[in-house]
Amino acid sequence: ELHTPITPRPMTALASPDSFLGTLQNSCALIAPVLPPEAWWVAALVLLILATAAAVDCVKGIVPDVPIFLGLIGLVGAIGMYADWPIAAHQLTWGLATMGVIWAVNEVWYKFFKRDALGLGDAKWLMLAVTGFGPLPVLFAWGVGAVLGTAWLGASKIARHPVKQVHFAPFLFAGLLFASGSTAGAEAY
């Protein structure tokens, strides 16, 4: 009995790297290394969900559950179909572990200081980001977001409009965009 090997389908041609679409495709393909380049749109969709959640957090002070969890389900399915299911499970484990650690640290913080260090909205946001992009770009985003958030707090105090609570998701998203741009720029050289 002869067995005919299955040949993978050819990769979809990405747009010219000099165009906006090409830059978007390359950045999304680089920030989500578990996905093949032709699945750049999955990373772009996750970034859109994260941006929307960050905008809602900025305006209303809450990260919405539905887009985050629907995005997580769709993302894990896309990783499983485009890459492999064990890879999808690995990425989901990273995301759930991130959420669990942030929740645990917040519980300890609350026990000692009687206020939250981070809300669960930030934990959910980070869970989706880590599942999609892995821990390193998100750690980078965390660092950039912390610097931006601290600068914003300082500027608000200087302007004599102090804020009582920082909604961190917008700063995390800015850091994630910076991480995706840094990754794309580093890969080009």
C-alpha positions, 0 to 999 in steps of 0.5 A: 500500500502506497502512502502519499505524503500530505504536502502543506499548503503554500504560505499566503504571500504577505503584502509588501513590507514597505506598505502599512499592511505589510508592516502590520502583517510583519509586526503581528507575525513577529509578536505571535511566534507560535502562529505561522506568518499567514495567521497574522490576522489572528494576532491583529484581532487579539490586538484589536480586542486588547485595544478595545478592552483597554479603551473601555478600562480607560473610560469606564474603569472596567475590563469587559469579560465577554470580549476577553473570554471570547478572544481567548477561546478563539485564540486557543482554537486558532493556535490549535488549528494553525500550529498544533493543539499541544502548543495551544494548550501550552500557550493557554497554560501560560495565560492561566498561570499569569492570571493566577499569579496576579490574582494570588499577589493581589489577594496577599496585597489586599490582606496587608493593605486593604486595597487592590494592587491590580484588579482582575480586569488587568489579570484577564487582559494579561491572560489573553495577551500572554496566551497570544504573544507569550510571556516575554513581550508581555513582560516588556509591555508590563515594564513600559506600561509601569513607566508610562503609568508612573509618568502619567501619575506624576504629570497629573500631580504636577498639573494639580489634577491627582487621580485616585486610581490608575486604570492600567490596561491602557498603559499595558496596551501602549507597552505591548504596541511598543513591544511589537514595534521593537520586535519587528524592528529587531527582526529587520536587522 
